[in-house]
């Protein structure tokens, strides 16, 4: 893989993570509106994991994905 391929892959992964983040955040809001705290907490745990992945730099992210 070339460096530009890695960059493109990283951008695609980050876009997918951002989409997952937005989807989970919306699910949390709707669950809270319907007083479904258990569901909201479950989605919040997933959201934390997504945010942790988004904080990783390119090399750390690829290493984690290849585990």
C-alpha positions as CSV (number, residue, x, y, z in Angstrom):
1,X,0.0,0.0,0.0
2,X,1.2,3.5,-0.8
3,X,1.0,6.4,1.5
4,X,-1.9,7.9,-0.5
5,X,-3.8,4.7,-0.3
6,X,-3.4,4.7,3.4
7,X,-4.6,8.3,3.5
8,X,-7.7,7.5,1.5
9,X,-8.4,4.5,3.6
10,X,-8.0,6.5,6.7
11,X,-10.4,9.2,5.4
12,X,-13.0,6.6,4.5
13,X,-12.8,4.9,7.9
14,X,-13.1,8.3,9.7
15,X,-16.1,9.2,7.6
16,X,-17.7,5.8,8.6
17,X,-16.9,6.4,12.2
18,X,-18.4,9.9,12.1
19,X,-21.6,8.5,10.5
20,X,-21.8,5.8,13.2
21,X,-21.2,8.5,15.9
22,X,-24.0,10.7,14.5
23,X,-26.4,7.7,14.3
24,X,-25.7,6.6,17.9
25,X,-26.0,10.1,19.2
26,X,-29.5,10.4,17.5
27,X,-30.5,7.1,19.0
28,X,-29.5,8.3,22.4
29,X,-31.6,11.4,22.1
30,X,-34.6,9.5,20.9
31,X,-34.3,6.9,23.7
32,X,-34.0,9.6,26.3
33,X,-37.1,11.4,24.9
34,X,-39.0,8.1,25.3
35,X,-37.7,7.5,28.8
36,X,-35.8,4.4,27.7
37,X,-32.7,5.0,29.9
38,X,-31.3,1.5,29.6
39,X,-31.3,1.7,25.8
40,X,-29.7,5.2,25.9
41,X,-27.0,3.9,28.2
42,X,-26.3,1.0,25.9
43,X,-25.9,3.3,22.9
44,X,-23.8,5.7,25.0
45,X,-21.3,2.9,25.7
46,X,-21.0,2.2,22.0
47,X,-20.6,6.0,21.4
48,X,-17.6,6.0,23.8
49,X,-16.0,3.2,21.8
50,X,-16.5,5.1,18.6
51,X,-15.1,8.3,20.0
52,X,-12.0,6.4,21.3
53,X,-11.4,5.0,17.8
54,X,-11.8,8.5,16.3
55,X,-9.1,9.9,18.6
56,X,-6.5,7.4,17.3
57,X,-4.0,8.6,14.8
58,X,-3.7,6.8,11.4
59,X,-1.0,4.3,12.5
60,X,-2.7,3.5,15.8
61,X,-6.1,3.0,14.0
62,X,-4.7,0.6,11.4
63,X,-2.9,-1.3,14.1
64,X,-6.1,-1.7,16.1
65,X,-8.1,-2.7,13.1
66,X,-5.6,-5.4,12.2
67,X,-5.6,-7.0,15.6
